[in-house]
Amino acid sequence: MDFDEIIYRYEEQFVGLNNENIFDFVFSFLEEHHLCTKEKFLQKHSLENLNPYTLFDSFRNYLTEYHKELLNSFYDAYRKKNGNLKYLITEDMRMLGKTTIGKLNRSILEQLSNRPYIGKISYEDKKIHITLVSGEEYSFFSIYDYFDKNPKMLQYIMKYRNKLFGQCHADAWDATILLNDSTLLTELIPYCFVGTYYHSIVENKDGMYIDLANEIVYDENVRYNLYQAEVICETKKEDLYQKLEEAKEYFGESPYADALLIAVHQQALEMKKSR
């Protein structure tokens, strides 16, 4: 299989499906609870210019502020549509990660305390702890706290602070270069409704996982139990450029980020081997 075929199989075919599911879910909920009709909403907003994930997050934050009585119904409807609750928790973690520097952001904490699946959020020794009502616990760091004594990494993070999200492959590649004894990891992560997407992070020498795009650092419990990550490719820092050269020889030049190119090359080799 060529590069585009592999990307389509594991990610691209699911992009549109998830977008459709998000729009359908939000508009159906708006109409069912007599908040707004789809037609009225689209008179003020162009569907072509709407990011479905931004719409989803903005809508649940709107309910938190103005219609708290509908929050349980919102999450029940999400589950009934086979929505991945763990995906939402990772989004909550991202909100905490990007706003926590030395202490929790009070407004974000108040907002997240209204999530019906969250029991408690605490902060101790620079570590953020989320306890779900189910009893599950997930702990992680904000990258700003985790790297507060690493000037080189902190300078990189602050330079790209508002550009990290959506750039996981490039961010992870750069962080692997900057850190000693590091490993670049590319994984498949479940989308919010259907299918998977590629995500790149870095494992450091202490066995922690640096997720610059989401502005957090976490352990294996978060990686496997919350993100439900399926490893596609692991590349040590010293092997990066050799692996990249091999991938380019195999696929030719690609518009995709180097980390993703290496991962898809690994998938291609595995598929070839299994034939």
PyMOL commands that set and color helices and strands:
alter all, ss='L'
color gray80, all
select helices_A, chain A and resi 3-32+38-44+47-49+52-66+68-80+85-99+106-112+143-146+151-159+161-163+168-178+212-214+220-226+237-251+258-274
alter helices_A, ss='H'
color red, helices_A
select strands_A, chain A and resi 118-124+127-132+137-142+183-190+196-203+209-211+216-218+230-236
alter strands_A, ss='S'
color yellow, strands_A
deselect
rebuild
show_as cartoon
